[in-house]
Amino acid sequence: MNSAPSTLIERVIEASARNKFLVIIFVLFGIGAGIWAIKQTPLDAIPDLSDAQVIVYTDWEGRSPDLIEDQITY
């Protein structure tokens, strides 16, 4: 391998090996940001699993309420 890295990944690895302190700082920053994000994320301990309910008003003259319910909710 020549002395000058040619690909991007080789340059990143070379820079990381030369600047270990910056790598540690970035890792600690990432860990801190992750912990902060977890603490800021709301958690619903008991999620609402009930079915969505909708009230529908309709007028169909001459029909029974049971027939209307069957026809509307089918």
C-alpha positions in Angstrom: 0.0 0.0 0.0 1.3 3.4 -0.8 1.8 6.2 1.8 -1.2 8.3 0.7 -4.6 6.6 1.2 -6.7 6.7 -1.9 -10.2 5.7 -1.0 -12.5 7.5 1.3 -12.6 4.7 3.9 -8.8 4.5 4.0 -8.7 8.3 4.6 -11.3 8.0 7.4 -9.4 5.2 9.1 -6.1 7.0 8.7 -7.5 10.2 10.2 -9.2 8.3 13.0 -5.9 6.6 13.9 -4.1 9.9 14.0 -6.8 11.8 16.0 -7.8 9.3 18.7 -8.9 12.0 21.1 -11.4 13.5 18.6 -12.8 10.0 17.9 -13.3 9.5 21.7 -15.0 12.9 21.9 -17.3 12.1 19.0 -18.2 8.7 20.5 -19.0 10.3 23.9 -21.1 12.9 22.2 -23.0 10.2 20.3 -23.6 8.3 23.5 -24.8 11.4 25.3 -27.1 12.3 22.4 -28.5 8.8 22.4 -29.2 8.9 26.1 -30.8 12.3 25.8 -33.0 11.1 22.9 -34.2 8.1 24.9 -35.1 10.3 27.9 -37.0 12.8 25.7 -39.0 10.1 23.9 -42.4 9.8 25.5 -43.5 6.3 26.5 -47.1 5.3 26.8 -47.2 2.6 29.4 -50.8 1.6 28.6 -51.5 2.1 24.9 -55.1 2.6 23.8 -56.0 -0.6 22.0 -59.7 0.1 21.8 -61.5 0.2 18.4 -62.1 3.6 16.9 -65.7 4.6 17.3 -67.6 6.9 14.9 -71.1 8.3 15.4 -73.0 8.4 12.1 -76.4 10.2 11.9 -78.5 9.2 9.0 -82.2 9.4 8.0 -83.8 6.7 5.9 -87.5 7.0 6.2 -89.6 3.9 6.5 -86.6 1.7 7.6 -86.1 0.2 11.0 -83.0 1.2 13.0 -81.6 -2.4 12.8 -81.8 -2.4 9.0 -80.1 1.0 8.9 -77.4 -0.1 11.2 -76.8 -3.3 9.2 -76.6 -1.3 5.9 -74.4 1.5 7.2 -71.9 -0.7 9.1 -71.6 -3.5 6.6 
